[in-house]
Amino acid sequence: MRTRYTVAWASVAERDLQTVAEFLTTDDPAAAAHVLDQIEARTAALQQMPERGRVVPELAAFGIHTYRELIVTPWRIIYRISEQTVYVLAVLDGRRNVEDVLLDRLINSTPSGNLIPE
């Protein structure tokens, strides 16, 4: 029997998702609903296979391999696995310079460099 993980959204990731929804709804509410459904489905699937996403390449370049991502083009869903929980940490527009945002959010968020306690 496979282990089932809990998926928890950080408040900053929830705000990111809300921003995505507002941005997309302005142009096309149906497309916005479709993208949000895709993001929800992909993150929910992490309950069964949390390692399905790739290591975030911008962070791997700094030797940081604990953060993973899923792509729902052009959105990048950044998450981290800790014990039996998958923490969704950000939903970012992959067309932007993601490295600066990731370094600020994921490395400099707490003294230990993590958004979640160890």
C-alpha positions in Angstrom: 0.0 0.0 0.0 1.3 3.4 -1.0 1.8 6.1 1.6 -0.7 9.0 1.3 0.8 12.4 1.9 -1.0 15.5 3.1 -0.8 18.6 0.8 -0.7 21.9 2.7 -0.6 25.3 1.1 1.5 28.1 2.5 -0.4 31.3 2.9 2.0 33.0 0.4 1.2 30.2 -2.2 -2.5 30.7 -1.6 -2.0 34.4 -2.3 -0.1 33.6 -5.4 -3.0 31.4 -6.6 -5.5 34.2 -5.9 -3.3 36.6 -7.9 -3.2 34.1 -10.8 -7.0 33.7 -10.7 -7.6 37.5 -10.7 -5.1 38.0 -13.5 -6.6 35.3 -15.7 -10.2 36.1 -14.9 -9.8 39.6 -16.2 -9.2 38.3 -19.8 -11.1 35.0 -19.9 -13.0 33.6 -16.9 -13.4 30.2 -18.6 -9.7 29.9 -19.2 -9.0 31.0 -15.7 -11.2 28.2 -14.3 -9.5 25.7 -16.5 -6.0 26.7 -15.3 -7.1 26.7 -11.7 -8.6 23.3 -12.1 -5.3 22.0 -13.6 -3.3 23.5 -10.8 -5.7 21.9 -8.2 -5.6 18.5 -9.9 -1.8 18.5 -10.2 -1.2 19.5 -6.6 -3.8 17.0 -5.3 -2.0 14.2 -7.2 1.0 15.0 -5.0 -0.8 13.1 -2.2 0.1 9.8 -3.9 3.4 10.7 -5.8 5.1 13.7 -4.2 8.4 13.2 -6.0 6.8 13.4 -9.5 8.0 17.0 -9.9 11.5 17.9 -10.9 14.0 19.6 -8.6 13.9 23.4 -9.2 16.8 24.0 -11.6 17.5 27.6 -10.3 18.0 26.3 -6.8 19.8 23.1 -7.9 22.4 25.4 -9.4 23.1 26.6 -5.8 23.2 23.0 -4.4 19.7 23.2 -3.1 17.8 20.0 -4.0 15.0 20.0 -1.4 12.5 22.0 -3.5 10.6 20.5 -6.4 8.2 21.9 -9.0 5.3 21.0 -11.2 4.6 22.9 -14.4 1.1 24.0 -15.5 2.3 26.2 -18.4 3.3 28.9 -17.8 2.8 28.5 -14.0 5.4 26.8 -11.8 4.2 25.3 -8.6 7.0 25.1 -6.1 6.8 22.7 -3.2 8.8 20.8 -0.6 8.3 17.4 0.9 8.7 17.0 4.7 7.9 13.6 6.2 4.3 12.9 5.2 3.4 16.4 4.1 3.9 18.2 0.8 4.1 22.0 1.4 3.1 24.1 -1.6 5.2 27.2 -1.3 4.6 29.3 -4.4 2.8 29.5 -7.7 4.9 31.6 -10.0 4.8 32.8 -13.6 7.5 30.9 -15.4 7.9 33.7 -17.9 9.4 35.9 -15.2 12.9 35.8 -13.8 12.0 33.1 -11.3 15.5 32.8 -9.8 15.2 36.1 -7.9 11.7 35.3 -6.5 12.8 31.8 -5.5 15.9 32.9 -3.8 14.1 35.6 -1.8 11.2 33.3 -0.8 12.8 29.9 -0.3 16.3 30.7 0.9 15.9 33.9 2.9 12.5 33.3 4.5 13.7 32.0 7.9 17.0 31.9 9.7 17.3 28.2 8.7 16.5 29.0 5.1 13.2 27.2 5.1 9.6 28.3 4.9 8.6 25.5 7.1 10.1 24.5 10.5 12.5 21.6 10.6 
